[in-house]
Amino acid sequence: MTPTTPDESGTGPGAGADRGISRKTLLRAAVAAGAAVPLLATGAVALARDARSEGRSLTPTPFCDDGDDPTPDQIEGPYFKPNSPLRTNLVTPGTAGTRLTVSGYVFGRNCVPLPGVLLDFWQADNAGAYDMAGYTFRGHQFTDTTGAFTLQTIVPGLYPGRTRHIHVKAQAPGEPVLTTQLYFPGEPRNNTDAIFDPALLMNVRDAGGGKQATFDFVLNVDGDPGTGEPTDPPTDPPGGTWAPGRSYTAGDRVTYGGAAYRCLQAHTSMAGWEPPNVPALWRRE
Ligand SMILES: [Fe+2]
C-alpha cells in the first residue's frame, strides 16, 4: 500500500461557480428525514446543515422545487477499482485516522428521494495512500427507502497535488453513473487544487472526537414521486438468465437481451438494474 504517484491534478471541470446552498437543500433533507423521524418538527436537520450556508444569504424559498443543479461530475482519477465490498463501514480494527461519518440523501431533479441508488466510495487512508492491492477504504452501498445513506470511514489523508477528498460513484437504477468527489471545508489546498469545486463541499462538524459530514446528491434523473419504480412500463422482457430479486456475487455470469454479462459487484438484483443499465454491476462479455 505504497503511495503511488497521483495523477488527478489535470484539467477537470475546475472550480465552478459558487452555487451556494439554499434553503431548498435544507428542506429537501428535512422532508426526506421526516418520513422516518420527526426531524422536521425539531429543525435538527436544518440546523445540522446550516453551517454550510453560514455567511451566505439564504433564499427564503419555502418549498422544494426542481430548480437545483444536479451534483457536478468530476474525474474518476487513477485509483478506482471495481468490485468493492458491500459495506457502509470502511473502518476496521486498528485503522488509524480521525473517524468520519458521511450521511445524506440522494435526490432526483424534482426533489424526490431516490431509493436503491448505488453509491461506491473510495478514498486514501490516513497517510494519503490508496489500497490498490485490496479494498481498504473502498465500499459500495445502496440508499434506503428514504433515499438516505450513511458511510463510516476516516478523514482521508492528503497526498501530493490534491486537496482532501473522497471519491464516489452514484447510480440510480437504470440511470447513468455519476462520478464525482466530495470535499472538506476549510482546507488550505482547496484554494490551489484545480479540480476542487465548492459545489461539492460537505458540511463537516466535530463530533465526539471525530467528525460528522453531510452531503446531498442531486442526480440528473426524474424521480418518480409515485412509486419509485422504473418509469418504463412493463414490456416483453428481453429474456435471459438474469432475474430480479436474486443475490449475485462477483464473477457470476448471466445472459440478458441476447448478451452475456459478468457480475462485478455482489448485489441483490432488482427491476431497473438489468445488466445493460448498470455498468457498475455488470460487464458485458
Ligand atoms: Fe483521489
Boltz pocket constraint, residues with backbone or C-beta under 6 A from the ligand:
constraints:
  - pocket:
      binder: B
      contacts: [[A, 8], [A, 76], [A, 77], [A, 79], [A, 124], [A, 162], [A, 165], [A, 167]]
      max_distance: 6.0
